[in-house]
């Protein structure tokens, strides 16, 4: 029979269960789920219908028939197909349209002179499978999900409730859940308890990270960065611009060291993000380093850095290359290390040699790591020592599973470049069994258009055979080799010679995986592709397709050597060929290799119970619940009041700009100390901390001069704005009101803040406006300052279930962060559609308060709620730290007890018991 669950989708949506009546077995349909090898070719699933489902990172993943999926309520199932069934619940509009259409059908039947019995049969068929009219009987697209004891039909508009099953060992097919019974609910409860513990660890790490401090980079140097950025010969893509801003905010507007991952497809412009960061560090008088995994990539980066900012340019930065063969016992190596330690080199580009013991930097300010996934555990431990209180910028096209987990849980800041450069075409990929005739046609095709090819093998020992094969097929073909065991610099020289066009084919190992950028090479042939990891396959494919010509990648494999995991990797290369799919490749790699561990605690077992995406979603929910007040804090606020009042931004356009965070030279005479104190005050996390800083200044340097007192008011204002999530402040010229936009503010936040204020009312003179979409009411809601308001009616929407609310919270968080990131570029309040955002309003500030006194008026109304927010956040941090410490102690006691039991059992064994 067929039953319906109204509790899951609410009264308007139905989820259908088809319960099979056949007995025996587990009700599972036996079928081949893995990648299919047909006639020596791994078949792509493009011809099947891919359905976008939700995933932990906020982007969507596609599932295809045969994929395992997780439904939040029913558990792990298998997506079999999409079906069209008559809609069981119609909207009022659909009902009205159906009734009108049915009347038309009856009238048509009568006009055609049909008998009464025939018309009666047509009427009886309305709404049934026999009714084929799409208006009279609207159809719904449903996803058919097979479980061990049922088939579930999920409406396609609710596909976001599904996620693709990805877990600790996805090569082992999961057991399908049972729809009946409590097994899935129990598994979810167990995992939920685990995510609460995990959330405490994450929040403790947040709190610890916030205690790390270093001197921020000076905003006054941003004018130099803007000049440098003009030497970039292309128009940056929107995602690149966002990355530039994220990195600037981390380096200039945060006091904790940057730890940011830039994830972007090969050739999408990650290196430009790194170059601007390197320039910023040196422009601020600090040393910077760029670490690459191979000599070929390091040499390529070195050339680019020298060309853009070396001694031959107007910037005249001193650049050095440290690579293999320049050890501390060689003359060159000793000299270069001495120059680096003495500060005679501004930017060091290097390979693993940068990580060697005894390597001394001179005031290292930034370390950029390209292709982090290529470094091993020991090298990363060494990185941790080097990077203590140093800004770190990591670039990766396909981050390793652990890095991906850390970025998804928010432990690591992440920026993604998904928009391709203009005119770029996706590389066409072929995954086929190895055949000489296919190699011949691939090379011929490329040579016919005067192009060049890469030919890649997994091992050095296979290069000669491949060389002989190519020369047998194409006598006279110009082939040059590159591999890791060539004499020093030979691989780099050969790649450079190939780039000049003097050879047809570069025959290489994975030494060309990173950094080789030759636009005229648009065909790559990968032999024994089953022997490569997914990240390597993806990087190799990224070597081609760097111009506006169509590029081709051939993945040739041997059927007798293929394993299930290598088949899955090749399947992913066949499926994920669109531009910008690097993050999806990393996701699929996580699915194949396993989620591994996070924070040193093994989580893959728990992830396997519910699937990685649902696990990460539950973790985010636990983090939000533990934090209580999850109001996004902004890194900087853009105050655009008349006369620059209240702003602490540096106006790079004006030579005479005096930013209000500056300390007079006469007050702190030492330039280095003055700069340090300006940074500390500019980024003080609270007004209370600012008071402490000024008291320290009074004790050390004497009374605060009046000029600095006015500047301090602006610093207090900006501290309040950041705490309240206010990213832009300006006057509405038509009313004279001061508008303070807070994209992340929600009624639940304001209700919590007001409950802690005197009389439970917001400050008089500070109104708050929430657009209708955030209040679940029919119009905008304005909450007047000074009056106690019952906010409950705006806070508790009538969701079908708790999960629906968390979905809404996830969406609004993503949206809020997008808006916050773009605020610093706004020059005028007219450029902002302010009616779409939550905002504070101080009435008539522009007309009734004189210029010069507006900062005082704003501070008067903003200080009380700011104190509430800061106090709550400090309590949450302390609570998370204590919980983590308590659990560490418990685990240590449990370990000691276990060791004691082992010792006792060995002793007893020695006495012959």
C-alpha positions in Angstrom: 0.0 0.0 0.0 1.0 3.7 0.0 1.3 5.9 3.1 2.1 9.5 3.5 4.2 11.4 6.0 2.9 14.9 6.6 5.2 15.6 9.5 8.3 15.8 7.4 7.3 18.2 4.7 4.4 19.9 6.4 0.9 20.1 5.1 1.7 21.3 1.6 4.3 18.6 0.6 4.0 14.9 0.7 6.7 12.2 0.8 5.6 8.9 -0.5 6.6 5.5 0.7 6.1 2.4 -1.4 6.3 -0.6 1.0 7.0 -3.8 -0.9 4.7 -6.8 -0.1 7.3 -9.4 -1.2 9.0 -11.3 1.7 12.5 -12.7 2.1 16.0 -11.1 1.9 16.4 -7.5 3.0 14.3 -6.0 0.2 17.4 -4.8 -1.5 17.6 -4.6 -5.3 20.8 -6.3 -6.5 22.6 -4.1 -9.0 26.1 -2.9 -10.0 26.7 0.5 -8.3 30.3 1.2 -9.0 31.8 2.8 -12.1 31.1 0.8 -15.2 33.9 -0.3 -17.6 32.2 -1.0 -21.0 34.4 -2.1 -24.0 37.5 -1.0 -22.2 36.1 2.5 -21.5 34.9 3.9 -18.1 31.5 5.2 -18.9 30.6 8.8 -17.9 27.2 9.2 -16.3 26.5 12.4 -18.2 23.8 10.8 -20.2 21.9 10.0 -17.0 20.0 12.6 -15.1 22.2 14.2 -12.4 20.3 15.8 -9.5 21.9 18.5 -7.4 21.7 17.8 -3.6 23.0 19.7 -0.6 26.5 19.3 0.8 28.4 20.5 3.8 30.2 23.4 2.1 27.0 25.1 0.8 27.8 24.3 -2.8 25.8 21.5 -4.5 26.9 18.0 -5.5 25.2 15.9 -8.2 23.9 12.4 -7.6 23.2 9.9 -10.4 21.1 6.8 -10.5 22.9 4.1 -8.6 24.6 6.5 -6.1 24.1 6.1 -2.4 22.4 9.0 -0.7 21.4 10.0 2.9 17.9 11.3 3.7 17.9 13.1 7.0 14.8 11.3 8.3 15.1 7.9 6.6 18.8 7.3 6.4 21.1 5.7 3.8 19.4 4.7 0.6 20.1 4.3 -3.1 18.9 6.8 -5.6 17.4 4.7 -8.4 15.6 7.0 -10.8 13.3 10.0 -11.2 9.6 9.4 -11.7 6.6 11.5 -12.7 3.6 11.0 -10.5 0.4 13.1 -10.2 0.8 15.8 -7.5 -1.0 14.7 -4.2 -1.1 18.3 -2.8 -2.0 21.2 -5.1 -1.5 24.9 -4.3 -4.7 27.1 -4.4 -3.6 28.5 -7.7 -3.0 25.0 -9.2 -6.4 23.9 -7.9 -8.1 26.8 -9.5 -6.3 26.3 -12.8 -7.2 22.5 -12.7 -10.9 23.2 -12.2 -10.9 25.8 -15.0 -9.1 23.3 -17.3 -11.5 20.5 -16.5 -14.5 22.7 -17.3 -12.9 23.5 -20.6 -12.4 19.8 -21.3 -16.0 19.0 -20.5 -17.2 21.9 -22.8 -15.0 20.6 -25.6 -16.4 17.1 -25.2 -20.0 18.5 -25.4 -19.1 20.6 -28.4 -17.8 17.5 -30.2 -21.2 15.8 -29.6 -19.9 13.1 -27.2 -22.4 10.9 -25.4 -23.2 11.4 -21.7 -21.5 8.1 -20.8 -18.3 9.1 -22.6 -18.2 12.5 -20.8 -18.8 10.7 -17.5 -15.8 8.5 -18.1 -13.6 11.5 -18.8 -14.9 13.2 -15.6 -14.1 10.0 -13.6 -10.6 9.9 -15.0 -9.8 13.5 -13.7 -6.8 13.3 -11.3 -5.9 9.7 -12.1 -3.1 8.2 -14.2 -5.4 8.2 -17.2 -5.6 12.0 -17.0 -2.8 13.1 -19.3 -3.6 16.9 -19.3 -0.7 18.7 -17.5 -3.0 21.5 -16.1 -5.9 19.3 -15.1 -3.6 16.7 -13.5 -0.2 18.4 -12.7 2.7 16.0 -12.3 5.5 16.1 -9.7 9.0 15.0 -10.4 10.0 12.6 -7.6 13.3 11.0 -6.8 12.9 7.3 -6.1 15.1 6.2 -3.2 15.4 2.5 -2.4 15.8 1.4 1.2 16.1 -2.1 2.6 12.4 -2.4 3.4 10.8 0.4 1.3 11.0 2.8 -1.7 10.7 6.5 -0.8 9.7 9.2 -3.3 11.2 12.6 -2.5 9.9 15.7 -4.3 12.7 17.2 -6.4 12.2 20.6 -4.9 13.2 18.9 -1.6 16.4 17.3 -3.0 18.5 19.6 -0.7 17.3 17.3 2.1 19.4 14.5 0.5 23.2 14.4 0.4 25.4 12.0 -1.4 26.7 9.3 1.0 30.4 9.9 1.6 32.2 8.3 4.5 35.3 6.8 6.0 35.7 4.0 3.4 33.3 4.6 0.5 34.8 1.7 -1.5 32.8 -0.5 0.9 29.2 -0.2 -0.1 27.1 0.9 2.9 24.2 -1.1 4.3 20.8 0.4 3.3 18.8 1.7 6.2 15.4 0.5 7.2 12.5 2.9 7.0 10.5 1.1 9.7 11.9 1.0 13.2 14.2 3.2 15.3 17.7 2.2 14.0 18.4 5.3 12.0 17.1 7.6 14.7 19.3 5.9 17.2 22.4 6.2 15.0 21.6 9.9 14.5 21.3 10.5 18.3 24.7 8.8 18.8 26.4 10.9 16.2 24.7 14.1 17.6 26.3 13.4 21.0 29.6 13.0 19.3 29.2 16.3 17.3 28.5 18.2 20.6 31.9 17.1 21.9 33.5 17.9 18.6 31.9 21.3 18.6 33.4 22.0 22.0 36.8 21.2 20.5 36.3 23.4 17.5 35.1 26.3 19.7 38.1 25.8 22.1 40.3 26.0 19.0 38.5 29.2 17.9 39.1 30.7 21.3 42.8 29.7 21.4 43.4 31.0 17.9 41.9 34.4 18.8 44.4 34.7 21.7 47.3 34.6 19.1 48.4 38.1 18.2 50.9 39.8 15.9 51.3 43.3 14.7 48.8 43.9 11.8 50.0 45.3 8.5 49.7 49.0 8.0 46.7 50.3 6.0 48.8 53.2 4.7 50.8 50.7 2.6 47.6 49.7 0.7 48.3 52.6 -1.8 51.5 50.8 -2.8 49.5 47.5 -3.2 47.0 49.2 -5.4 49.8 50.5 -7.7 51.3 47.0 -7.8 47.9 45.5 -8.7 47.8 47.6 -11.9 50.6 45.5 -13.3 48.3 42.5 -13.5 47.5 42.3 -17.2 44.0 40.9 -16.9 40.7 42.0 -15.4 40.3 40.0 -12.1 37.3 37.7 -12.0 34.6 38.4 -9.3 35.9 35.5 -7.1 39.5 36.8 -7.4 38.4 40.3 -6.2 36.7 38.6 -3.2 39.9 36.7 -2.4 42.0 39.9 -2.6 39.6 41.5 -0.1 39.6 38.5 2.2 43.4 38.4 2.3 43.6 42.2 2.9 41.1 42.0 5.8 43.1 39.1 7.3 46.5 40.9 7.0 45.5 44.5 7.7 42.3 44.3 9.7 42.9 41.4 12.1 45.4 41.1 14.9 45.5 37.3 14.8 47.8 35.7 12.2 46.1 34.8 8.9 45.6 31.1 8.2 43.6 31.1 4.9 43.1 28.5 2.2 42.6 29.8 -1.3 40.9 27.0 -3.2 40.7 27.5 -6.9 40.9 25.6 -10.1 44.2 25.3 -11.9 44.8 28.4 -14.0 42.0 30.4 -12.3 44.4 33.0 -10.7 45.3 31.8 -7.2 49.0 32.9 -7.8 47.9 36.5 -8.3 46.3 36.4 -4.8 49.6 35.2 -3.4 51.7 37.8 -5.3 49.6 40.6 -3.9 50.0 39.2 -0.4 53.8 38.8 -0.8 54.0 42.4 -2.0 51.9 43.7 0.9 54.3 41.9 3.4 57.4 43.4 1.9 55.8 46.9 1.5 55.3 46.8 5.3 59.0 46.1 5.8 58.6 42.4 6.5 60.3 39.3 4.8 58.1 36.9 2.9 58.5 33.4 1.6 56.8 31.3 -1.1 57.0 27.5 -0.7 56.5 25.2 -3.7 56.6 21.4 -3.7 58.8 20.9 -6.8 61.8 22.6 -8.4 59.9 23.2 -11.6 57.1 25.0 -9.9 59.6 27.0 -7.7 61.5 28.1 -10.8 58.3 29.2 -12.5 57.2 31.2 -9.4 60.6 32.8 -9.1 60.5 34.0 -12.7 57.0 35.5 -12.2 57.9 37.2 -8.9 61.1 38.7 -10.4 59.2 39.9 -13.4 56.4 41.6 -11.3 58.4 43.1 -8.4 62.1 42.3 -8.9 65.1 44.7 -9.0 64.4 45.6 -12.6 60.9 46.9 -11.8 60.0 50.2 -10.0 59.5 48.2 -6.8 63.1 46.9 -6.7 62.4 44.0 -4.3 65.3 41.6 -3.7 64.2 38.1 -4.7 66.1 34.8 -4.2 65.5 31.2 -5.2 66.4 28.4 -2.7 66.1 24.9 -4.1 67.5 21.4 -3.9 71.3 21.3 -4.2 71.7 24.5 -2.3 72.2 22.9 1.1 73.8 24.6 4.1 77.1 22.8 3.4 77.4 24.2 -0.2 79.0 27.6 -0.8 75.9 29.0 -2.6 73.6 27.6 0.1 75.6 29.2 2.9 75.8 32.6 1.3 72.1 32.7 0.5 71.1 31.6 4.0 73.4 34.3 5.5 71.7 36.9 3.2 68.2 35.7 4.3 69.1 35.8 8.0 70.6 39.3 7.6 67.5 40.6 5.9 69.2 41.3 2.6 66.5 39.3 0.7 62.9 40.5 0.7 61.1 37.4 -0.9 62.5 33.9 -0.8 61.0 31.4 -3.3 61.9 27.8 -2.5 61.2 24.1 -2.3 61.5 21.9 0.8 64.9 23.5 1.4 63.0 26.4 3.1 61.9 24.0 5.8 65.4 22.7 6.6 66.7 22.9 10.2 69.0 25.9 10.8 67.0 28.1 8.3 66.8 31.5 9.8 64.5 34.3 8.5 64.7 38.0 9.3 61.3 39.1 10.6 59.2 36.7 8.4 55.8 38.2 8.0 54.1 35.9 5.5 54.5 32.3 4.2 52.6 31.3 1.1 52.3 27.5 0.5 51.5 26.4 -3.0 49.8 23.0 -3.4 49.8 22.1 0.3 48.6 18.6 -0.4 52.0 17.7 -1.8 53.8 18.1 1.6 54.2 15.3 4.1 53.4 15.1 7.8 57.0 15.8 8.9 57.2 18.9 6.7 53.9 20.1 8.0 55.1 19.7 11.6 58.2 21.9 10.6 55.8 24.4 9.0 54.0 24.7 12.4 57.2 25.7 14.1 58.1 28.3 11.4 54.6 29.7 11.2 54.1 30.5 14.9 52.5 34.0 14.7 53.3 34.3 11.0 50.6 34.9 8.4 50.0 31.8 6.3 48.3 31.7 2.9 47.8 28.3 1.4 46.9 27.7 -2.3 45.3 24.5 -3.5 43.2 23.3 -6.4 42.3 20.0 -4.6 42.7 20.3 -0.9 43.4 17.0 1.1 40.4 15.6 3.0 41.6 16.9 6.4 42.1 20.4 5.0 38.7 20.3 3.4 37.1 19.2 6.7 38.8 22.0 8.6 37.6 24.6 6.1 34.0 23.2 6.1 33.8 23.3 9.9 35.1 26.9 10.0 38.4 26.0 11.8 40.3 27.3 8.8 39.3 30.4 6.8 38.6 29.5 3.1 38.1 31.6 0.0 37.1 29.9 -3.3 37.8 31.0 -6.9 35.0 29.3 -8.9 34.6 31.7 -11.8 36.9 30.9 -14.8 38.9 33.5 -16.7 37.0 34.7 -19.8 37.3 32.7 -23.0 38.4 29.6 -21.1 36.9 26.3 -22.4 36.5 23.1 -20.3 39.0 20.4 -21.2 37.4 17.4 -23.0 38.4 14.2 -21.2 38.6 10.7 -22.5 38.9 7.7 -20.1 39.7 4.6 -22.1 41.7 1.4 -22.1 45.3 1.8 -23.5 45.6 1.4 -27.2 48.4 2.6 -29.6 46.0 3.7 -32.2 44.3 6.1 -29.8 47.7 7.6 -28.9 48.5 8.0 -32.6 45.2 9.8 -33.4 45.6 12.1 -30.2 49.1 13.3 -31.1 48.3 13.6 -34.8 45.3 15.8 -34.0 47.4 18.2 -31.9 50.4 18.4 -34.3 47.9 19.1 -37.2 47.1 22.4 -35.5 50.8 23.2 -34.8 50.4 22.5 -31.1 52.4 20.5 -28.5 51.6 17.6 -26.2 52.5 16.3 -22.8 52.9 12.6 -22.4 53.0 11.5 -18.7 53.9 8.1 -17.2 53.8 7.2 -13.4 57.4 5.9 -13.1 60.8 7.0 -14.4 61.5 3.4 -15.5 58.7 3.6 -18.0 60.0 6.7 -19.8 62.3 4.9 -22.2 59.5 2.5 -23.4 57.2 5.5 -23.9 59.9 7.3 -25.8 60.5 4.3 -28.1 56.7 3.9 -28.7 56.4 7.6 -29.8 59.4 7.4 -32.1 58.1 4.1 -33.6 54.7 5.7 -34.4 56.1 9.1 -35.4 59.7 8.8 -36.8 61.3 12.3 -36.5 59.1 13.4 -33.6 60.9 15.9 -31.4 60.7 14.5 -27.9 62.3 15.9 -24.7 62.1 14.5 -21.2 61.7 15.8 -17.7 61.8 13.9 -14.4 63.0 14.2 -10.8 66.3 12.3 -11.1 67.9 14.5 -13.8 71.0 16.5 -12.9 70.4 19.7 -11.0 68.3 22.2 -13.0 68.1 19.9 -16.0 64.3 19.3 -15.7 63.6 23.0 -15.4 65.9 23.7 -18.4 64.1 21.0 -20.5 60.7 22.4 -19.6 61.9 25.9 -20.6 63.2 24.6 -23.9 59.9 22.8 -24.6 58.0 26.1 -23.7 60.0 27.9 -26.4 58.5 25.6 -29.0 61.6 23.6 -30.0 60.0 20.2 -29.3 56.7 18.5 -30.1 56.2 16.3 -27.0 57.3 16.7 -23.4 57.7 13.2 -22.0 57.6 13.4 -18.2 56.7 12.0 -14.8 54.5 14.0 -12.3 57.3 16.5 -12.0 55.2 18.7 -14.4 52.1 18.3 -12.2 52.4 21.8 -10.7 53.3 25.1 -12.2 54.0 24.3 -15.8 52.0 26.9 -17.7 52.5 26.8 -21.5 49.3 28.0 -23.3 50.3 26.4 -26.7 50.2 22.9 -25.2 46.6 21.7 -25.4 46.8 17.9 -25.4 47.9 15.7 -22.5 48.2 11.9 -22.6 48.4 10.1 -19.3 49.5 6.4 -19.5 48.6 3.9 -16.7 46.2 6.5 -15.3 44.9 4.0 -12.8 48.3 4.4 -10.9 47.8 8.1 -10.1 45.9 9.7 -7.2 42.9 11.9 -7.9 44.6 15.2 -7.0 47.5 14.3 -9.4 45.1 13.4 -12.2 43.3 16.7 -11.8 46.5 18.7 -11.6 47.9 17.0 -14.7 44.7 17.8 -16.7 45.0 21.4 -15.5 48.3 21.7 -17.5 46.3 22.0 -20.7 43.4 24.3 -21.5 45.2 27.6 -20.6 44.3 29.4 -23.8 41.1 29.9 -25.8 41.8 26.7 -27.8 39.9 23.5 -27.1 42.1 21.2 -24.9 42.0 17.4 -24.7 43.0 15.0 -21.8 43.4 11.3 -22.4 43.4 9.0 -19.4 44.6 5.5 -20.6 44.3 2.6 -18.1 44.9 -1.1 -18.1 41.8 -3.2 -17.3 43.7 -5.9 -15.5 45.4 -3.4 -13.2 42.3 -1.4 -12.3 40.9 -1.6 -8.7 37.6 -0.3 -7.4 39.1 2.8 -5.9 41.2 3.6 -9.1 38.0 3.0 -11.1 36.2 5.5 -8.9 39.0 8.1 -9.4 38.8 7.7 -13.2 35.0 7.9 -13.0 35.4 11.2 -11.2 37.7 12.5 -14.0 35.1 11.5 -16.6 32.3 13.2 -14.6 34.0 16.3 -13.2 35.4 18.1 -16.3 33.6 21.5 -16.0 35.7 24.6 -15.3 35.9 25.2 -11.5 35.4 21.6 -10.4 38.5 21.4 -8.2 36.6 21.7 -5.0 34.2 19.0 -6.3 37.2 16.8 -7.1 38.4 17.3 -3.5 35.0 16.3 -2.3 34.9 13.2 -4.4 38.5 12.4 -3.2 37.2 12.7 0.3 34.4 10.3 -0.6 36.9 7.7 -2.0 39.8 8.1 0.5 37.8 8.7 3.6 37.1 11.7 5.9 40.0 10.8 8.2 40.3 12.7 11.4 39.8 16.3 12.5 41.7 17.9 15.4 43.4 14.6 16.0 40.2 12.8 17.1 39.1 9.9 14.8 35.8 10.9 13.3 35.5 8.7 10.3 33.6 6.1 12.2 30.9 8.6 13.1 30.9 10.1 9.6 30.4 6.6 8.2 27.2 6.1 10.3 25.4 9.1 8.7 27.6 10.2 5.8 30.1 13.0 5.8 27.8 15.8 4.7 25.1 15.1 7.3 27.9 14.7 9.9 29.4 18.1 9.0 25.9 19.7 9.0 25.2 18.3 12.5 28.6 19.6 13.7 27.7 23.1 12.4 24.4 22.9 14.2 26.1 21.9 17.5 28.6 24.7 17.1 25.8 27.3 16.6 23.9 25.9 19.6 26.9 26.1 21.9 27.8 29.6 20.8 24.3 30.9 21.6 24.8 34.4 20.2 26.0 33.7 16.6 26.1 37.3 15.4 28.8 37.5 12.7 31.6 39.9 13.8 32.9 41.9 10.8 36.7 42.5 10.3 36.2 46.2 9.3 33.5 48.8 9.1 33.1 51.4 6.4 32.1 54.7 8.0 31.1 57.2 5.3 29.9 60.1 7.4 30.5 63.7 6.0 34.1 64.9 6.6 35.4 61.4 7.2 34.1 61.6 10.7 34.4 58.3 12.6 36.4 56.5 9.8 39.6 54.7 10.5 40.2 53.8 6.8 43.3 55.2 5.1 42.4 57.2 2.0 45.0 56.1 -0.5 43.7 58.6 -3.1 44.8 61.6 -1.0 48.4 62.3 -0.3 47.5 64.4 2.8 45.1 61.8 4.3 45.4 61.5 8.0 43.7 58.4 9.3 42.1 58.8 12.7 44.0 55.8 14.2 47.3 57.6 13.9 49.2 58.6 17.1 51.0 62.0 17.0 54.8 61.7 16.6 55.3 63.9 19.6 53.4 61.5 21.9 55.3 58.3 21.1 58.6 59.3 19.5 59.9 55.8 18.6 58.5 55.1 15.1 58.5 51.3 15.5 56.7 51.4 18.9 54.3 54.1 17.6 53.3 51.9 14.7 52.9 48.9 17.0 50.6 50.8 19.4 48.5 52.2 16.4 47.9 48.6 15.3 46.9 47.4 18.8 44.5 50.3 19.3 43.0 50.1 15.8 42.0 46.5 16.2 41.1 46.4 19.9 38.4 43.7 20.3 36.3 45.8 22.7 35.9 49.2 24.1 37.0 47.9 27.5 40.3 46.8 25.9 40.7 50.2 24.4 40.4 51.8 27.9 43.1 49.4 29.2 45.4 50.4 26.3 44.9 54.2 26.9 45.6 53.7 30.6 48.8 51.9 29.7 49.7 54.9 27.5 49.0 57.4 30.3 51.3 55.5 32.6 54.1 55.2 30.0 53.9 58.4 27.9 51.8 60.8 30.0 48.4 62.4 29.5 46.5 61.9 26.2 46.7 65.0 23.9 43.4 66.4 22.7 44.1 65.4 19.1 44.5 61.8 20.1 41.4 61.9 22.3 39.2 62.7 19.3 40.9 59.8 17.4 40.2 57.4 20.2 36.5 58.1 19.9 36.6 56.9 16.3 38.4 53.8 17.5 35.8 53.1 20.2 33.1 53.6 17.5 34.7 51.1 15.1 35.1 48.6 17.9 31.4 48.8 18.7 30.5 48.5 15.0 32.6 45.4 14.5 31.1 43.7 17.6 27.5 44.4 16.4 28.2 43.1 12.8 27.8 46.6 11.3 29.7 46.8 8.0 28.6 50.2 6.7 27.5 53.5 8.3 26.2 56.5 6.4 23.5 59.2 6.3 20.2 58.9 4.3 20.3 62.3 2.6 16.5 62.4 2.2 15.7 62.0 5.9 18.9 62.9 7.7 18.8 59.5 9.5 22.0 57.6 10.1 21.7 54.1 8.8 23.9 51.3 10.2 23.7 48.1 8.1 24.1 44.8 9.9 23.6 42.0 7.3 24.0 39.2 9.8 21.7 40.6 12.5 18.5 38.6 13.1 15.5 39.1 15.4 16.7 36.2 17.7 20.1 38.1 18.2 18.3 41.4 19.1 15.9 39.6 21.4 18.9 38.0 23.3 20.8 41.3 23.5 17.7 43.3 24.6 16.9 40.7 27.3 20.3 41.5 29.0 19.8 45.3 28.8 18.3 47.4 31.6 14.5 47.0 31.6 14.8 44.5 28.8 14.5 47.4 26.3 16.8 48.6 23.5 18.6 52.0 24.1 16.4 55.0 23.4 17.3 56.6 20.1 18.5 53.3 18.5 15.8 51.7 16.3 16.2 48.5 14.4 14.5 47.5 11.1 14.1 43.9 10.0 12.9 43.3 6.4 9.8 41.0 6.2 11.8 38.0 5.0 13.6 37.9 8.3 10.6 38.3 10.6 8.0 35.9 9.0 5.5 38.7 9.0 3.8 40.4 6.0 5.9 43.7 6.2 9.1 45.2 7.6 9.2 45.3 11.3 10.6 48.4 13.1 11.6 48.1 16.7 11.7 51.5 18.4 14.5 52.2 20.9 13.5 52.7 24.6 10.3 50.6 24.3 10.1 47.0 25.5 9.0 44.8 22.7 7.9 41.2 22.7 10.1 39.8 19.9 8.8 36.2 20.2 6.4 36.6 17.4 9.2 37.4 15.0 11.6 34.6 16.3 9.7 31.4 16.1 8.6 30.6 12.6 6.2 27.7 12.1 8.6 25.3 10.6 7.6 21.8 9.7 10.4 20.5 11.8 13.6 21.6 13.5 15.8 20.8 10.5 13.9 23.3 8.4 14.9 26.1 10.7 18.6 25.1 10.6 18.5 25.1 6.8 17.2 28.7 6.9 20.0 29.6 9.4 22.6 28.1 7.1 21.3 30.0 4.1 21.1 33.4 5.9 24.7 32.9 7.3 26.1 32.4 3.8 24.1 35.4 2.5 25.2 37.6 5.3 28.9 36.8 4.9 28.7 37.6 1.2 27.3 41.0 1.9 29.8 41.8 4.6 32.7 41.0 2.4 31.7 43.6 -0.2 31.1 46.6 2.1 34.6 48.2 2.1 34.3 49.1 -1.6 31.1 51.2 -1.1 31.6 55.0 -1.4 28.1 56.2 -1.1 24.9 55.1 0.7 23.0 55.5 -2.5 24.9 52.5 -3.9 23.3 50.2 -1.3 19.7 48.9 -1.5 19.4 49.4 2.2 15.7 48.3 2.4 16.8 44.7 1.8 19.0 44.5 4.9 18.6 44.4 8.7 19.8 47.8 10.0 20.0 50.1 13.0 18.6 53.6 12.5 19.6 56.7 14.5 16.9 59.3 13.6 17.9 62.8 12.4 21.6 62.4 13.3 22.5 64.3 10.1 20.2 67.2 10.7 20.0 67.6 14.5 23.6 66.8 15.5 26.5 69.0 14.5 29.4 67.6 12.5 32.1 66.7 15.0 29.6 65.4 17.6 28.1 62.6 15.7 30.6 60.0 16.9 29.6 60.8 20.5 25.9 60.4 19.7 26.5 57.0 18.1 28.7 55.8 20.9 26.0 56.7 23.4 23.4 54.3 21.9 25.8 51.6 20.7 27.9 51.0 23.8 25.2 49.2 25.9 24.4 46.5 23.3 28.1 46.1 22.4 29.0 45.4 26.1 26.3 42.7 26.1 27.6 41.0 22.9 31.2 41.1 24.1 30.4 39.7 27.6 28.3 36.9 26.0 31.0 36.0 23.5 33.7 36.0 26.2 31.6 33.7 28.4 31.0 31.3 25.4 34.8 31.2 24.7 35.6 30.4 28.3 32.9 27.8 28.5 34.2 26.0 25.4 37.8 26.1 26.7 36.8 24.7 30.1 34.7 21.9 28.5 37.6 20.9 26.2 40.1 20.9 29.2 37.7 18.8 31.3 37.4 16.2 28.6 41.2 16.1 28.0 41.6 15.4 31.8 39.0 12.7 31.6 40.7 11.1 28.6 44.1 11.3 30.3 42.7 9.5 33.4 41.1 6.8 31.2 44.4 6.3 29.4 46.3 6.0 32.7 43.7 3.5 34.0 44.0 1.4 30.8 47.8 1.4 31.1 47.6 0.4 34.8 45.3 -2.5 33.9 47.7 -3.7 31.2 50.6 -3.5 33.7 48.7 -5.4 36.3 47.7 -8.1 33.9 51.4 -8.6 32.8 52.4 -8.8 36.4 49.8 -11.4 37.2 50.8 -13.3 34.0 54.4 -13.4 35.4 53.3 -15.1 38.6 51.6 -17.8 36.5 47.9 -16.9 37.4 
